[in-house]
């Protein structure tokens, strides 16, 4: 059980600061929401243009 309690592997150098990880996660979620809204808006606009011409 010593191996499980005190592992000797993993990243020890070039680790992200602890406060930076949640900020990156929140930023990626916000970026995904913005990208989704832009995509939905373009699809709806494109559909409206098609229905107006028919």
N, C-alpha and C positions, 0 to 999 in steps of 0.2 A: 504494500500500500504506500510505500514511500514515494514511488513514481507518481502516483495520482495526487498525493498531497503536495509534492514539491517537484513539478515538472521542470526539466532542464532544457526544453526546446521552445521555439517560438521567436517572434521578432523582438529584439531588444534594442536595435538601432533604427533610426528613421521612423519612429512611431509618431502618429498624430497626437497633438495635445488633446487632453480629455474634453475640453470645452469646444474644440473645433469639430468633433464628430457629430454632436447633435445639430450644430449650425449647418453642416454640410447636408445632413439628412433633411432638415427643414427646408433648406434652399432647393434641394432636388425635388421635394414634394411641391413646393410653390412653382418651380419651373415646369414641372409636369402638368400642373393645373392650368397654367398660362398656355402651354403648348396645346393642351386639349381644347381649351376654349377657342383658340385661334383656329384649330383644325375644324371644330364643329361649326364655327361661324363661316368658314370658307365653303364647307360642304352645303350648309343651308343656303347660303347666297347662290351657289352654283345651281342648286335645285330650284330655287325661285326664278333664276334667269331662264332655265329650261321650261318651266311651267308657264312663264309669261309669253314666250315665243310660240308656244303651241296653241 
